[in-house]
Each structure stands twice: as structure tokens, then as C-alpha cells.
């Protein structure tokens, strides 16, 4: 047996043992409900991404989706949104997709043959599906169904979907890399909650976890999409030429981590508790994502580009909004580890640090990007 084959087998054995001893936890979900800290009220940045994507979705459906093959017997066309959270952004996204498909039917003189639509809203089982379905648009043009579960595994029957969409979700890892929480590992991330400004071993552990997750994601989607089906992904990322430690979002998380360390110094939390906490978030680059997709072999990359989200610099203009934006997305993960009682203190401290820094409120410092990738299922 060649050395490379033995190494692959050993790596596979290690992964299987890891899954047995450390089963995948329930990943972070956004704050539910409709209260002041809810995701529903504090996801305007993500909404800007969805709104900026409308014309892109219209273009790619017109150019890459053959509607003549979607439904020849008037069976419903099924669409999935992965990582839907609690709304309202997911409703905007799926309406844009459906309207774009309807335009293609009408442009072919098929007004009387436009099929019905079924939309599958997917997120983790602990997602607030109750709030999601209570806020469904009353005049929607589709039937709705919830599909709980991680999108890093199979969710739908084989070859059952012509179009899958996911926006602002794939930067969430399936789990924190185990090495960064192991005191005996070179990748132990003591005193930090993320890989920002961490040693290269920590960054590499996060990158390896992201690569494994993307492989699982693409294998699952390849089975669920019909041949020629489209996978539209909008992923927060960093430019190829930028260090991940210099990314705006990474520095935000670094600042939040410094708030925890300040609280540890005054006894509000234990330092050991901070050392054992890391966020399961990774920001890829265009080059890195392209490499992982090409390695998969099941998809062709039809388009890959930066999304021009012109509204992004206008959405979070003050410290309070920045704090609520992060809290809506991250509070669940922090509360699981530290408890709910320190949440107000933690995010108040974060707001105070943002007030004292011109960097975080300066639109010119926002160098992160939203990466759009359109993938087509190969034969």
C-alpha cells in the first residue's frame, strides 16, 4: 500500500474516532422571538446581502436554469433555503428566486403552465421555527415546510431539488476544532475566542475544519440536486490578499474576546472558562473556496465573484446597533458556555469599547466581502 493511501486511511480512522468520542454538537442558532435582541430585528446587514443579491439571482436563473426541464407534468418545483433562521430575510430570498423562475416561464410563453412551488426552510432543530412560520408572508406564492437538521448532512431525497440557496450561513462551522481547546495541542487557543491574531496552528485548525465541513456540505448537496440543478451560495469571506487576522469581522470577535478577558480579571467569569471557549466561525477566501469546490468534482463553478452590497456601510452606524447585531447572532453560543447572567455585561462592555474606537465605526475599514458562488450539478 502506498504511503499516501496509508495516510488517507489513517486520517479517515482519526476522523471516525473523533466522531465517536466527540459527537457533533448542536451548532449556534440565532436569537429567536421578536424581542430587542432577536435576530428578526437585528439582521439588517444580512438583509442588505439578500437585497443586493436580487439582480444576481435573476441573472443566473435566466442564464443557467433550464425551466423547460423543471416540471413537465405540473408537479411542484421544490426550492430549499439552508440556514433560514427566523426571517424575514429568508422570505425575501425565496421570493426573489420564485419571481425569477416565473419570469422565465412567462418569457417562453408558458403562462398557463407555471407550476406550483414548495419551499423548504432549513435550520438546526433548535432554531425558532415558531417565529419563522408565524411571520410567513400571507400573500406568498408557495407552500412552506420546515426541515430541521444540519446542512452538513443529507436533508432531502436524492435528485429532488433543482435549486438550493444559502445566504450568510456557511461561515458557521459544524463544530469548534477540537485542537484549539486541547491544552496539550500546539493549536490550544488560550486567552482568545477565535483565530484572529492567534498562532498559525490555530488558523490551520480552523481552516481544516472548514475544509471538512465544505466537503460534507457539497457531497450532501450533490446527492439532493437534480443533474443540472443550481446551488447559489452567498458567503462572508476575506479577500485573497488580506490576512484573516486583519478582517473587520475577525477584529470584532477579537474585541469581544477582550471583553471576556477583562471580565475574567475582575472575577465575573473564570479565566479557565474563557480559555475553553471558541467560536465556530471561519471566513474563507475566494481562492480557498474555489480550491475546495474543485476538489469535490460533483460541481462546475458557473460564477464566482464578490457581491456588490452598496448598503453595507449604512446599516450599522452606531455602537448600539453593532452590539445588537453581534448579540443576535452570537448570544446563544456564549450563553451555552457562560450562562445567561453575564450577557448584558458582556455586550455592554463591547459597546463601550466600540465607542472608544474610531476603527469600528469608519466605513473605510470594512474590507470583508460577500462571496457569491453559483455551482451546477454535473452529470
N, C-alpha and C positions, 0 to 999 in steps of 0.2 A: 504494500500500500504506500503510495507516495506521501511525502511529508505534508504537503498542502492538504491532502484529503484527510490525513490523521488529525491535523489541526482543526479542520472544519468540524470533524466528528466530535472532537473534544469540546469545542466551543458549543456545539449543539447540546452535548451532555451537560455542560455547565448551565446552559440556559434552562434545560429541563429541570435540573436540580434546584435552580433558583426559583422557578415557578412553583415547585413543590413546597419549598421551605418558606417562601415569601410570596404567597398568592397576591395577585394584583388587587390593590385596594380600590375602593370607590374613589374615582378622581374628583377633583374640585368641581362643584357646581356653583352657579351664580346665585346671589341672594334672591330668594323668591318673594312673593307678595307684591304689594304696590306701595309699600311704605317709603320713607325718606331715604333709606339706604338700599332700596331694591334695585335690581338690575333693570327692571322695566322702566324706572325713572332716571337711571344714570348710565344709559348706554347710547348717548347721542353720538359719541365718536364712532362706535360700531355702526350706528345708523348712517353716518356720513359715508362709510365704506360701502354699504348696501346701495345707497342712493347714487354714489359715484359709479357703481358697477352697472347701473341700469342700461346704459348705452352699449357697454361691452357685452352684456348678456344678449341684448337684442342682435348685435352683430354676429356673435358666434352661433346663435341658433339659426340665423338666416344663412350663414355660410357653411356650417358644419353638421347640422342636424337635418336628416332627410325625413321630413314629416310623412312622406308617402309610405314609409315603412313602419310608422308608429302604430297605426291602428287601421287595418283594412276591414275590420268587422265591427267597428264602433265599440270595441272594448275600451274601457277607460285607460287613459295614459297615466302611468304612475311616476311620480317625482318624489325624491327624498331630499330633505334638508337635514344635514348632520350637524349636531351641536346647536340645536334650535334655541335653547334656553327658554325664557318665559315670554318672549315677544316684547315689543311689537315688530322688531327688526325682521324676524323670520317671515312675518306675513308680507312685508314689503318685498322681500327677496322672491318668495314663491309667486306673488302676483306678477312681478316683472317677468319671471320665466314663463308663466302661463300666457300672459299677453303676447310675448314674443312668439310663442308657438302658434297661438291663434292667428297672428298676423301672417304667418307662413301658410297656414291653411287657406286663409282668405285670398292671398296673393296667387294661389293656384286655382282659384275658382271653386273652392271646396266648402263654401259656407254651410251647406246643408249637411256636411259630413264631419264637422268638427266634433271630436269625441268628448266625452266627459273626462274629468281629471280627478285623480286621487293623490293627495299629498300626505306623505309620511313624515311626521315631525319626530326627529330622534334626539335623545339626550340620555344622560345617565338616569337610572331608575329613581334616584333621589332628587332629580330635577322637579321643579314646581310645575308639573303638568296641569294642576288645577287652575292656577293663574293663567297659564297658556291658553287653555281651552275656554275659560271664561271670557277671555278677550279676543276670541276669534272674530274676524270681521263678519258682521251679519249678512253682508251682500257678497260674500266670497263666491267664486266661480269654481269651487272644487269641494270634494268630500275630504274630510280630515281624519287622520288616525295617528295615534301616538305609538312610537316604537322605542321602548326603554332598552338601554344597553350601551356598552362601549363600542364606538365605531372602529376600534382596533380589532374587532372580531366581526364575524358574519352577523348580519341583521335581517337579510331578505333572501327569498328563494333565488336559485340560480337563474340567470338571464331573465330577470323580471322587471328591470328598470332601464329606460332609455336615457334618463338624465338624473344625475346626482349633484347636489350643490352643497358646499360648506364654506362658511364665511367666519373668519376670526375665531377658529376653533382648534386648528391643527398645531398651534404652538403649545397647547396643553399636552403634556406627556401622559402616558398611561400610568407612570409612577415616577417617584424620585429615584435617580440612580442609587443603588444600594451602597456603592463605594463611597459616596460623599458623606454617608452617615456612619461609616466604619472607622473608628479611631485608629485601627491598625493599618488603614489603607493610605497610600500616598495621596489619594484624592479626598481625604477627610476634609470637609469644608468648615472647619472650626471658625466661629465668630461671624459667619456670613450665612445668608439665607438663599443665595443664588450664586451663579458662576461669575457675576460681574466682579472684576478685579481679583479673581481667585487664581490660584496656580493653574498651569496648563493641564495638570492631571484632572482637575475638577471640570474644566471646559471640555476635555476629551470624554469624560464620563457622561456628561450631558449630551454631547454630540452622538456618542454611541447609542445612548438610549433613544434619541430621536430617530436615528437611522433604523433601529429595530422596529420602532413604532410605525414608521412610514412603510417599511416592508410589510408589516402586518396589515396596515390600512389598505395598501394597494392590492395585496393578494385578495383581501375580502371584497373589495370593490370590483376587481376583475371578474369574480365569480357572479356578482349580482347584476352587473351591467350586461345588456344585450351586445352582441357584436356591432360595433359602430356607435355604441352609446357614449355619451359625453359625461365627463367628470370635471366640474368647474370649481376651482379652489381659490379662495382669497385668504392669504396667509400673512400675518405680520412678520416682517423679516428685517434684516440689516443689509445694506449694500455690500457687494463683494469686497470693496476696498476699505471697509470700516471694521475696526476691531469690535468684537462683540461687547467688550468692556466699555466701549465709547458710545454704545447705542443709548438713545434717550430713555427708552423703557427700562433697559438694564440699570441705568443710573438711578431711575426712580425706585427700583426694587432695592438697590444698594442703600438709598436714603432711608427707605422703610426699615431695612435691616439695622441701620444705625440707631433708629428709634428704639428697637428692641434691645440693643446692647446698652443704650442709655438707661432703659428701664431695669435691666439686669444689675447695673451698677448701683442703683438705689433700692434694690431688693423687691421690685414689683414683679419680676419674674426671675427664675434661676438661670444662671449663665449656661448650665448644662442643658436646660430646656431649649435655649436658643441654639446651642451647638448641634442639637439633634433635629433641628428643623430646617428644611429646604423646600423651596417652591418647585413644583413640577412643571416648569415653563422653559421653553427653549425657542430661540429666534434663529432660524436658518438664514442662509443667503441664497440668492438666485443660483449661483454655481453649485452650492451644496445640494439644493433641491433637485436641480437638473440631473446631477450625478445619481441620486437615489432613484429617480423615476426611470432613467435609462437602464439602471441595473435590474429593474423589475421585469422588463421585457414584455409585459402584457399591454402596455400603452404606448401610443405615439404622442409626442408633445406637439399639439397643433398651434398653440400660442403660449408664450411666457413673457410677461412684461410687468413693469411697475404700474400700479393703478394710480391714476392722477386724481387724488382726492383733494380737490381745491378747498374744501371746507375744513380740513383737519386743523388748521391754525386758528380757527374761530370758535371751536367747540368747547374748549376747556380754558376759559380766560382767567380764572381766579383760583386761589389755593383751595377754597371750599369745594369747588367743582372737581378739581383734580383729586382731592381726598375721597370724595364720594364715588368717583369713577373707579378708583382702585379698591375701595371698600366693597362696592357692589360685586366686584369680580373675585376678590381675594379673601374676604372676611370668613367665608366658610372654611377655607383651608387653615387660616390662623386659629379660628375658634376651636377646630377639632383638636389642635395641639396644645393651645394655651388656655382655652376656656373663654367663654363669652365676656367675663367680667372685665377684661383688660382692653376690649376692643375700642371703646370710646377714648381711652387714654392713648392708645397706640396711634389712632388716626388723627387725634387732636395734635399730638406731637409732630406727626408728619406734616400737617397743615402749617404749623408754626415754622418748621424748617423750610418749607416751600416759600413762605412769606419772606424769610431771611435770605433767599437766594434768587438772584435775577435770572439764573440759568433756566429754571423750570418754567418760567412764565414768558420766556422770549421765543417767539415762533421760529426764529432763525436757528435755534438749537435742535429742532425736531428733525433729525436726519433719518429716522427709521422710515421704512417703506411698507406698502401693502403689495405683496407679490401676487399677481394673477397667473394661474396656470390652467390651461384648458387641455385635458387629456382625452384621447379617443381610444376606446377598447379595440384592440387588434383582433384579427380573425383567430 
